[in-house]
Amino acid sequence: MRKVITAFVRYPFYAQALVFLTLVFGIAALFSIRKASFPITESRLITVSVTYQGATPKEMEEGVTTLVENALRGVVGVKEISSKSMENQSLVSILIRTDYDVDVVLNDIKNAIDKISNFPAGAENPVITKTKTTSLSGFLALTQTRGPEDIMLLKRTAQRIEDDFLGSGLISQVTLIGYPTRMEMSVEVREEVLQRYGMSFSEIKNAIAANNLDIYGGKIKNPREEIKINSRYRSVSAADVERIVVRANANGDLIRVGDVADVRMIFEDIPTASYVDGERNVMFRIDNLATEDLERISAYLHDYIREFNERGNGYRLEFMHDFLETLRGQLNILYSNGLAGMLLVVLCLSLFLSFRLSVWVAWGIPMAFLSMFVVAVLMGLTMNFISVFGMILIVGILVDDGIVISENIYTRFQQGLPARKAAVEGTMEVLPAVLVSVLTTLVAFLPILFIQGNLEMMYEMAVVVIVCLLFSLLESMFMLPAHCASAKVLAPPSATSFYGRIRSGFDRGMRSLCERVYLPFVRWALGHRSVVLSSLAACFLLTAGLIGGGRIGFTILPSMNEDSFNIELAMKPGTNYDQLTAELKRIESVVWRVDSMLMERYREPSFIKLINMRTGTAFSGSETGSHAGSVVVFLRRLDQSEIGTDEIKACISKELGTVPSAYKFAIGAGHRFGAQVSISLFGYDMETLERASSEFQARLRELDALYNVIDNAQLGGQEVRVRLKPVAYSLGLTQQQVMGQVREAFYGSLAQRLQEGKDEVWFYVRYPDTDRRTMGDLVKMMIRTSNGVYPLGELCDLDLGRSVLSINHYNGRKEIRVDAYMEDASASVIPVMEEIEQHILPEILARYPDITYMQQGQMKDMRDEMQTIKGFYMIALFVIVMILVIYLRSTLQMSLVVLMIPVGCMSAIWGHWIEGVPLSMMTIWGMVALSGTIINDAVVFISRYNDCLKLSMKVDEAIVEAARSRFRPIILTSLTTTAGLFPLIREGSSDARFVLPMAITLGYGILFGTFFILTCFPVLIKMANRFKLFFLRLRHPDATPESAETAVKDMARNTDFNE
């Protein structure tokens, strides 16, 4: 190592060449690195979807879902299975464990599903899909500007635009919103027409299925030519379908579909629509994969919109929300705070060191960042909120090794060594301590690489930190000595210059603080050890009191400002569509009224950019139909505003009050990481489970701390249950025959499914909608038997009931999941969970003994992450201990250094109290990282103490001398680390709220931890010496305090060995 360092000092060209290469490749990498909002991690979710037309949720559960779940139970690597059985469809979601390869498990799942041989005869083949993880790029809206509203034309135009997007080579994920997904060719026949012609739905259906075809009949082939034989009558045109012959009479007359039915192309009977400012539109949701560049996508979309609108073709395309603007705002907050932190670091360095020396020490920051950009491009990492935060987190720490090395080089130069000699000797003296300090910091960040669940994205932050630390270490070991090996760099500034006077004054102040305040305190503390240690113990008790007394709260994950939120509404199933739209319009008007109130109150421009009203679906698709809809509120950037998203939601909630017509209603119910309160209730009987869930939700709504209490169950609408009378059986009818005819008339008899472009068109033969509106229409419907036709009312009893719309399972058990959100996102969720688990749930379970429960959402993820922390942190701590033992060659001294970890954690908790920020999982991961950084100053201190003992100093003298010589570097390293984080800690923007706990943990943990190291660590060294001396004197009564120390014993052993 000495030879390499000497070569760099002797030939500065090596260092200069590395600087040049770093600048060239680093800047090139910086401009080529992709941007994203958050790291896009690999999806571990696999879905199995099975369609079975005409099946009820119970049929889907028993005939499909249960078979799939049983088949999956033996697949290795499956963590959990959740399912939803609905009308006509079963959807099973499988979450894969993080320690298994998703593609391998996907193949095993496919094999397991393929072995199922007893699916219902009418069920379609299962569709097994690995979910793609994407990030939002933006929303666009297409609106018709000329002529009468025509949703069919609007849809076709939107699909052509979608084709252009997908053909650009930049975009692969486009979702169209604002119209039903399925097209239907509705062949509508009135009952009197069927009776007039003596026809049935089946006859018309069979005629369409048999004639609306393209059939290849072979070839006419001879030596001269080859002609294909085809029948080309396949069509999705209503006019062509009307010309299909249903029957030919004996006299040669042809009865065509158009003679007996009205044929029209329509959307399926789900009123899906999208409106902005009252205008019907089609929304484009654009997402990007991990390999796609958000900046290039945004630029392409802006260019496309401009060119499209310039054509003036009767449509207007506009950007509703460009996520790149949000991302730039978030990153600009981090950039500005990072730059401010870097300037503060340079300022601190220039006060403690000469200006030239401080510049070369500070060069370690851009050197590490530029090198990291190269690695990031090679690894496929992105510039995102988390990776940039990792850079800010490490700004002050990056110069720690450079500070220790440059300070020691400067000291050796001041002692009379030539500049080059001082550079080599100064570096070699402290190199072991620097290596240990950096290695322990690296090891402390390693567990973050293995975070699972919601915080898996923190992986990129850990990579950034680790890579930066490694390059910073290399720069400090080899390049920094080369830069410092000059008398001009090491020479103090002129005493007559302005900067020189400031430096001289600051140096005098630091010497005075050290000699007149700090060292006298150290000497006093060594004589009053019990007072110091009692004070330290009191600090721990005070910290425990702050937490136990509720003065410091705990929230699982901090909330972030959102650029949009949904107000979702589900009325009772069967509610008229007009009632739904009227209520959604009322909600929209209230939102605009709240915006006006807030503008006047805060004297700011409008907080709301636009509002998108959507009908047909709500609550992430769990509610669909004419009773469900949502109002999507898009906000402007709020980083410079006095209020955030949570305050706007609260104002809207207060102004809206209760919505009596809603059975499910939520304002902004949703969190990137799941609900703060989420409980799964399990049972065997759905009615019992629903009653328990209703009571549980009612109790949760009584808690003032919670709002948006919702579940994942669907309230069933009214249904008519058809029961055969004895007369029906006497006519030879069965339940299947009767319901088959009812289904044909009211739902439709499926004749064909044809693909037309991107649409699959379903051909249904049924009554017109005017004959399917009332109970009277059902009663008068004619049932065909071998003995004639009879009204349904004569053959069957019709009873009213409530239908089951969906059945949810979790790991094979019937489930209703109840979610609730904290009214105050920063409030502690722990007291709420204690109230729920100690009082509310026991009462519910006592009334329903068959019901069990399980925590879900953020609480479940926190539990899983705590298991990860325990495992990997214990390994990291063991590695740190081994590094310290090898370096210090003393188990007791290693224990003293490790004792600083709980001191640092206590300091971090104080920081949260001072800043008024609750503890969270980000705090805990911050403490994991703090474990490696807080001990660095202790390592430097105890290393100097051991060196002083080797110089034949007494124990007390060695402690005082270590305190004197390490006072400046310890203060400087702590100041630079804290200064690098301080701008972010003081950042008032709610965009920084998510990473704030981790910044506070490291910043305050090191700041206050340094104080405890300087004041308490000398006393701990003295106590450890007395402890060792006590046992040593049991064998050697005349042993001195110095002889008990490992450094002295090692020196004696080395002397004996050399002799």
Buried (B, 14 or more C-beta within 10 A) or exposed (E): EEEEBBEBBBEBEBBEEBBEEBEEBBEBBBEEBBBBBBBBBEBBBBBBBBBBBBBBBEBBBBBBBBBBBEBBEEBEBBBEBBBBBBBBBBBBBBBBBBEBEBEEBBEBBEEBBEEBEEBBEEBEEBEBEBEBBBBBBBBBBBBBEEEEEEBEBBBBBBBEBBEEBEEBEBBBBBEBBBBBEEBBBBBBBBBEBBEEBEBBBBBBBBBBBEBBBEEEEEEEEEEEEEEEEEEEEBBBEBEBBBBBEBBEEEEEEEBBBBBBBBBBBBBBBBBBBBBBEEEBBBBBBBBBEBEBBBBBBBEBBBEBBEEBBEEEEEBBBBBBBBBBBBBBBBBBBBBBBBEBBBBBBBBBBBBBBBBBBBBBBBBBBBBBBBBBBBBBBEEEBBBBBBBBBBBBBBBBBBBBBBBBBBBBBBBBBEEEBEBBBBBBBBBBBBBEBBBBBBBBBBBBBBBBBBBBBBBBBBBBBBBBBBBBBBBBBBBBBBBBBBBBBBEEBBBBBEEEEEEBEEBBEEBEEBEEBBEEEBBEBBBEBBEEBEEBBEEBEEBEEEBEEBBEEEEBBBBBBBBBBBBBBBBBBBBBBBBEBEBBBEBBBBBBEBBEEBBEEBBEEEEBEEBBBBBBBBBBBBBEEBBBBBBBBBBBBBBBBBBEBEBBBBBBBBBBBEEBEEBEBBBBBBBBBBBEBBBBBBBBBBBEEBEBBBBBBBBBBEBBEEBEBBBBBBBBBBBBBEBBEBEBBEEBEEBEBEEEBBBBBBBBBBBBBBBBEBEBEEBEBBBBBBBBEEBBEEEEBBBEBBBBBEEEEBEBBEBBEEEEEEBBBBBBBBBBBBBBBBBBBBBBBBBBBBEBBEBBEEEBBEEBBEEBEEBEBBBBBBBBBBEBBEEBBEEBBEBBBEBBBEBBBEBBBBEBBBBBBBBBBBBBBBBBBBBBBEBEBBBBBBBBBBBBBBBBBBBBBBBBBBBBBBBBBBEEBBBBBBBBBBBBBBBBBBBBBBBBBBBBBBBBBEBEBBBBBBBBBBBBBBBBBBBBBBEBBBBBBBBBBBBBBEEBBEEBBEEEEEBBBBBBBBBBBBBEEEEEEEE
